Amino acid sequence: MRREINIVRANPASSDAQPLLEALWAFHQARTPVEGQFWLGVEALSMPDISFFLAYSDGQAIGCAAYSTKYSELKSMFVTPQSRGTGAAHALIEQVEHLAKAVGILRLETGPTHHSALKFYKKLGFTHCKGFGPYGDNDYSVCMAKTITKDTL
């Protein structure tokens, strides 16, 4: 069910962001061995090369995502389970794609057992790519990329 979604640039240390980030971290810790955990903490998400966003619906924060200029990478993408299918994930990725447009590519890393995420990203036009940055070649990462042009947006 689609709802009105508002995307706002936010502070990852905010009270709205904290429950989302904690749920994201718990999700990864439950599914990924320590050596495959590449999620960012609040301090890293607050660095100048990172833009952090929250998705709101009916005044509630229901999702988050970040964009890192270091590798033109989507980071910390999460939507609450009850808000999946509302358009929040699409809206967050569209916001990040606008930032990635200047570089022409958007990359991401997710886990091989995150089947719904892999399916979602593939549907949005992301394809598998070689490991980049800290992910390199390991059994815990699936790296994907999407070319971003003005026509993509």
C-alpha positions as CSV (number, residue, x, y, z in Angstrom):
1,M,0.0,0.0,0.0
2,R,1.5,3.3,-1.1
3,R,1.5,6.2,1.4
4,E,2.8,9.7,1.3
5,I,6.5,9.5,2.1
6,N,8.7,12.5,2.9
7,I,12.4,12.2,2.8
8,V,14.4,14.5,5.0
9,R,18.2,14.9,5.5
10,A,18.8,14.1,9.1
11,N,21.3,13.6,11.9
12,P,22.0,9.9,12.4
13,A,22.3,10.6,16.2
14,S,18.7,11.9,16.3
15,S,16.0,10.2,18.4
16,D,14.1,9.4,15.2
17,A,17.1,7.7,13.6
18,Q,18.3,5.6,16.6
19,P,15.5,3.0,16.6
20,L,15.9,2.5,12.8
21,L,19.7,2.1,13.0
22,E,19.4,-0.3,16.0
23,A,16.9,-2.4,14.1
24,L,19.2,-2.4,11.0
25,W,22.3,-3.4,13.1
26,A,20.3,-6.2,14.9
27,F,19.2,-7.5,11.5
28,H,22.8,-7.7,10.2
29,Q,24.1,-9.1,13.4
30,A,21.6,-11.9,13.3
31,R,22.3,-12.9,9.7
32,T,26.0,-12.1,9.1
33,P,29.2,-13.4,10.7
34,V,31.3,-10.7,12.3
35,E,33.9,-10.7,9.5
36,G,31.1,-9.9,7.1
37,Q,29.6,-7.0,9.0
38,F,30.3,-3.7,7.3
39,W,27.6,-1.5,8.7
40,L,28.4,2.0,9.9
41,G,27.9,3.4,13.4
42,V,26.5,6.8,14.2
43,E,29.9,8.4,14.3
44,A,30.8,7.2,10.8
45,L,27.3,8.1,9.5
46,S,28.0,11.6,10.8
47,M,31.1,12.2,8.7
48,P,31.2,15.0,6.2
49,D,31.4,12.6,3.2
50,I,28.1,10.9,4.2
51,S,24.5,12.2,3.7
52,F,22.0,10.5,6.0
53,F,18.2,10.5,5.2
54,L,15.1,9.5,7.0
55,A,11.8,8.5,5.4
56,Y,8.7,9.7,7.2
57,S,5.0,8.7,6.9
58,D,2.3,10.2,9.0
59,G,4.9,11.9,11.2
60,Q,6.8,8.6,12.0
61,A,10.3,7.8,10.9
62,I,9.9,4.5,8.9
63,G,13.2,4.1,7.1
64,C,16.7,5.4,6.6
65,A,19.5,5.4,4.0
66,A,22.8,7.1,3.6
67,Y,25.0,8.1,0.7
68,S,28.8,7.9,0.9
69,T,30.8,9.9,-1.6
70,K,33.9,7.8,-1.0
71,Y,32.6,5.0,-3.4
72,S,29.3,6.6,-4.5
73,E,27.6,4.0,-2.3
74,L,24.2,3.5,-0.8
75,K,24.7,2.7,2.9
76,S,22.5,1.8,5.9
77,M,19.3,1.2,3.8
78,F,16.5,0.1,6.1
79,V,12.7,0.3,6.2
80,T,10.7,-1.1,9.1
81,P,9.1,-4.4,8.3
82,Q,5.5,-3.0,8.7
83,S,6.4,-0.2,6.2
84,R,7.8,-2.3,3.4
85,G,5.8,-2.0,0.2
86,T,4.7,1.6,1.0
87,G,7.2,3.2,-1.4
88,A,9.6,4.3,1.4
89,A,12.5,2.3,0.0
90,H,12.0,3.6,-3.5
91,A,11.8,7.2,-2.2
92,L,15.0,6.8,-0.2
93,I,16.9,5.3,-3.1
94,E,15.6,8.1,-5.4
95,Q,17.0,10.7,-3.0
96,V,20.4,8.9,-3.0
97,E,20.4,8.5,-6.8
98,H,20.1,12.3,-7.1
99,L,23.4,12.6,-5.2
100,A,25.0,9.9,-7.2
101,K,24.0,11.5,-10.5
102,A,27.1,13.7,-10.5
103,V,29.3,10.6,-10.4
104,G,27.2,8.5,-12.8
105,I,27.1,5.4,-10.7
106,L,25.6,4.1,-7.5
107,R,27.1,1.1,-5.7
108,L,25.9,-1.0,-2.8
109,E,26.9,-4.0,-0.8
110,T,24.5,-6.4,0.9
111,G,24.6,-9.9,2.2
112,P,24.1,-13.1,0.1
113,T,21.3,-14.2,2.4
114,H,19.3,-10.9,2.1
115,H,17.2,-12.4,-0.7
116,S,14.4,-9.8,-0.6
117,A,17.0,-6.9,-0.8
118,L,18.8,-8.6,-3.7
119,K,15.5,-9.0,-5.5
120,F,14.5,-5.4,-4.8
121,Y,17.8,-3.9,-6.0
122,K,17.7,-6.0,-9.1
123,K,14.2,-4.8,-9.9
124,L,15.6,-1.2,-9.6
125,G,18.3,-1.9,-12.2
126,F,21.2,-2.8,-10.1
127,T,23.5,-5.5,-11.4
128,H,26.2,-7.5,-9.7
129,C,29.7,-5.9,-9.8
130,K,33.2,-6.6,-8.6
131,G,33.8,-6.1,-4.9
132,F,34.9,-2.5,-4.1
133,G,36.4,-0.7,-1.2
134,P,36.4,-2.8,2.0
135,Y,34.3,-5.6,0.5
136,G,36.8,-7.0,-1.9
137,D,36.4,-10.7,-2.6
138,N,34.6,-12.3,0.4
139,D,31.8,-14.8,0.9
140,Y,29.7,-12.4,2.9
141,S,29.2,-9.6,0.4
142,V,27.2,-9.2,-2.8
143,C,28.2,-5.9,-4.5
144,M,25.9,-4.3,-7.0
145,A,26.0,-1.1,-9.1
146,K,23.7,1.0,-11.2
147,T,24.5,3.6,-13.8
148,I,22.8,6.9,-12.9
149,T,22.0,9.4,-15.7
150,K,19.5,12.2,-15.9
151,D,17.3,9.7,-17.8
152,T,17.5,7.3,-14.9
153,L,16.0,9.8,-12.5
